[in-house]
């Protein structure tokens, strides 16, 4: 993995939906790093003396980066504290460090000609990159989109996807709304029974990006319907911000951190991940996906108890655990990787 960082500058900001802003980033130094449609970058924030990173899918196409010189990121500025910080402090001209593009949820030269994109809510952004890459390149690839939302007011890209489908016969799109659907929309959520008759399970590559509940609902039906495992791709779910069990207000545990340069003592809040506690202490392992997938934050738990989301990462074994999707249940002693 390329751990090189690039310096980006905000060149434009536009409202996209309630609490969602489109940030256009250009290179503040040199050229933008190339990427594959569907990949993400991490933005590195420095807030109150703490450095932390958050991943965001690139929603523009590789051609727009190469010829236009920009990445488009759509960020919910009412979400995590980092995104709220960007919404409050990020202005045109602000510079921010970022990773090079990362991730395996993407179209590659080996990807089949037929592509199916299935999204739930804000997770639709990597599909925008895929659609735009197909429309603005010389390819025979085709894509069928199934985009689901709860609230029509929060929808992204409806008009854009509809226009692209009208202009390019290699793009097809359907929408599902849980609330106030239009006559042409499905009322509710897409099921495998909706998707399979309109796609080619034997030949297409399927890309799912959405909440865990969507994955759980669709998995058995799609695989039973003939979608092959090697062509079944799921984007890593977003960061877990709170554990799924009650915590006492202000509950904190002692945290001892061994690094290559010494030992740091701090506290870990019961309602925040161990990774966030490490970042607040000023020391943290390298982290990209923040969802248990990339594995770069893996550390050693010398003592103490954590809860780890079983849908994201295995429970601690031989002392190794994923701080990004683990929450403290007692005093902890952690050794960071070199």
HELIX and SHEET records of a PDB file:
HELIX    1   1 UNK A   62  UNK A   63  1                                   2    
HELIX    2   2 UNK A   64  UNK A   68  3                                   5    
HELIX    3   3 UNK A   81  UNK A   89  1                                   9    
HELIX    4   4 UNK A  121  UNK A  124  5                                   4    
HELIX    5   5 UNK A  125  UNK A  135  1                                  11    
HELIX    6   6 UNK A  152  UNK A  154  5                                   3    
HELIX    7   7 UNK A  158  UNK A  167  1                                  10    
HELIX    8   8 UNK A  192  UNK A  195  1                                   4    
HELIX    9   9 UNK A  196  UNK A  198  5                                   3    
HELIX   10  10 UNK A  212  UNK A  224  1                                  13    
HELIX   11  11 UNK A  229  UNK A  231  5                                   3    
HELIX   12  12 UNK A  274  UNK A  280  1                                   7    
HELIX   13  13 UNK A  323  UNK A  325  5                                   3    
SHEET    1   A 6 UNK A  50  UNK A  57  0                                        
SHEET    2   A 6 UNK A  40  UNK A  47 -1                                        
SHEET    3   A 6 UNK A  95  UNK A  99 -1                                        
SHEET    4   A 6 UNK A   5  UNK A  17 -1                                        
SHEET    5   A 6 UNK A  20  UNK A  27 -1                                        
SHEET    6   A 6 UNK A  71  UNK A  76 -1                                        
SHEET    1   B 6 UNK A 186  UNK A 187  0                                        
SHEET    2   B 6 UNK A 171  UNK A 177  1                                        
SHEET    3   B 6 UNK A 142  UNK A 149  1                                        
SHEET    4   B 6 UNK A 114  UNK A 120  1                                        
SHEET    5   B 6 UNK A 205  UNK A 209  1                                        
SHEET    6   B 6 UNK A 232  UNK A 234  1                                        
SHEET    1   C 5 UNK A 262  UNK A 269  0                                        
SHEET    2   C 5 UNK A 252  UNK A 259 -1                                        
SHEET    3   C 5 UNK A 332  UNK A 335  1                                        
SHEET    4   C 5 UNK A 299  UNK A 303 -1                                        
SHEET    5   C 5 UNK A 320  UNK A 321 -1                                        
SHEET    1   D 2 UNK A 306  UNK A 308  0                                        
SHEET    2   D 2 UNK A 326  UNK A 328 -1                                        
END                                                                             
